[in-house]
Amino acid sequence: MLGSRWVSTVTPQEAQDVHALVAAVAAADGVDAYAEPARRDLDAIVDGGRPTTRHLLVRDGGDLVGHALLDGENPDDAVAELSVHPAHRRHGVGGALVDAVLEESPQARFWAHGDHPGAARLAERAGRRRARELWRMRRPAPGHEAPPLPALVVPDGVAIRPLRVGQDEDAVVAVNNRAFSWHPEQSGWTTGDVAAIEAESWFDADGVLLAWDTATDDLLGFHFTKVHAVSETVPEPLGEVYVVGVDPAAQGRGLGRALTLAGLHHLGDRGLRTTILYVEGDNAPAIATYRRLGFERDAVDVSYQR
């Protein structure tokens, strides 16, 4: 019989059970069940994590068979992500997770990573529609060789240099929040958010490239690159165009392309053969740009909401 409970923090054994469940899901599905912010919460649940995040543990006897994470930082836009152990699917675990989340937060929206058909069935059952797609694009496209990268041409009056830790964070936050004022996840950065990225094991200041106006010394844009270590879903080290932001006041100067190429050349110089990025599925201009650089779609994350 299934039993469930909501928690804000867990014992070390419960944390171990959750991480084992997440690893089993990743190994079976080939994608992580949770986005990066949720994975940070999972890493911190023994210490309490964020006070606005709650975890639902579903057990069958003594075995952890399901887990849901409910992020209530924005009460008007609660976000849920969930995972069901591959050996316990089609036994009502997913439905139990969804029902418990909706009882806790009736307006919650759900992320499904990898666009699993089981997630689509659960979303339909819960009265949620496919509202947003986040594409993962890959270079080279599966089954193809990577085309040579175009040469990096830096626009006149611009200098691109690495992040200076302890000096440039305020400028990065300001540009990010202007560039992504419309974005539900990327907007509202603080210096604390940047500090959290700098504390990640993958962070490399040399892989954070900033574009400066040489006349005014204003920050115009940035590109955070990322390198994924080998894991259940990453068979070899993997580069990522993590985030590229350009100040709206500096649009039209070719900065987006220059910063993207600067990051791609940096990752290539590190010997990384494959690079990924995430882009909104309805952002046709960005998708066209990335395709010209040799990227093609190879996975989709879906947001389901009322």
KAJOFEN-V330729 format. One record per backbone hydrogen bond with DSSP energy under -1.0 kcal/mol. NH is the residue of the N-H (numbers start at 1). CO is the residue of the C=O. If there is no record, write none. Layout:
BEGIN
nh=NH co=CO
nh=NH co=CO
END
This chain:
BEGIN
nh=3 co=59
nh=5 co=57
nh=7 co=55
nh=10 co=45
nh=15 co=11
nh=16 co=12
nh=17 co=13
nh=18 co=14
nh=19 co=15
nh=20 co=16
nh=21 co=17
nh=22 co=18
nh=23 co=19
nh=24 co=20
nh=25 co=21
nh=26 co=22
nh=27 co=23
nh=28 co=24
nh=29 co=25
nh=30 co=26
nh=39 co=35
nh=40 co=36
nh=41 co=37
nh=42 co=38
nh=43 co=39
nh=48 co=45
nh=49 co=44
nh=53 co=50
nh=54 co=70
nh=55 co=7
nh=56 co=68
nh=57 co=5
nh=58 co=66
nh=59 co=3
nh=60 co=63
nh=61 co=1
nh=63 co=60
nh=65 co=58
nh=66 co=58
nh=67 co=83
nh=68 co=56
nh=69 co=81
nh=70 co=54
nh=71 co=79
nh=72 co=52
nh=77 co=74
nh=79 co=71
nh=80 co=109
nh=81 co=69
nh=83 co=67
nh=85 co=65
nh=88 co=85
nh=96 co=92
nh=97 co=93
nh=98 co=94
nh=99 co=95
nh=100 co=96
nh=101 co=97
nh=102 co=98
nh=103 co=99
nh=104 co=100
nh=105 co=101
nh=108 co=105
nh=109 co=78
nh=110 co=304
nh=111 co=80
nh=112 co=302
nh=120 co=116
nh=121 co=117
nh=122 co=118
nh=123 co=119
nh=124 co=120
nh=125 co=121
nh=126 co=122
nh=127 co=124
nh=128 co=123
nh=129 co=305
nh=131 co=129
nh=131 co=303
nh=132 co=303
nh=134 co=301
nh=135 co=279
nh=136 co=299
nh=137 co=277
nh=138 co=296
nh=139 co=275
nh=144 co=141
nh=158 co=155
nh=159 co=212
nh=161 co=210
nh=163 co=205
nh=163 co=208
nh=167 co=164
nh=168 co=164
nh=172 co=168
nh=173 co=169
nh=174 co=170
nh=175 co=171
nh=176 co=172
nh=177 co=173
nh=178 co=174
nh=179 co=175
nh=180 co=176
nh=183 co=180
nh=187 co=183
nh=194 co=190
nh=195 co=191
nh=196 co=192
nh=197 co=193
nh=198 co=194
nh=199 co=195
nh=200 co=197
nh=203 co=200
nh=207 co=204
nh=208 co=205
nh=209 co=223
nh=210 co=161
nh=211 co=221
nh=212 co=159
nh=213 co=218
nh=214 co=157
nh=217 co=213
nh=220 co=211
nh=221 co=211
nh=222 co=245
nh=223 co=209
nh=224 co=243
nh=225 co=207
nh=226 co=240
nh=228 co=238
nh=231 co=234
nh=238 co=228
nh=239 co=274
nh=240 co=226
nh=241 co=276
nh=242 co=224
nh=242 co=240
nh=243 co=224
nh=245 co=222
nh=247 co=220
nh=250 co=247
nh=251 co=248
nh=258 co=254
nh=259 co=255
nh=260 co=256
nh=261 co=257
nh=262 co=258
nh=263 co=259
nh=264 co=260
nh=265 co=261
nh=266 co=262
nh=267 co=263
nh=268 co=264
nh=269 co=265
nh=271 co=268
nh=272 co=267
nh=275 co=139
nh=276 co=239
nh=277 co=137
nh=279 co=135
nh=281 co=133
nh=283 co=280
nh=284 co=282
nh=287 co=283
nh=288 co=284
nh=289 co=285
nh=290 co=286
nh=291 co=287
nh=292 co=288
nh=294 co=291
nh=295 co=290
nh=296 co=138
nh=298 co=136
nh=299 co=136
nh=301 co=134
nh=302 co=112
nh=303 co=132
nh=304 co=110
nh=305 co=129
END
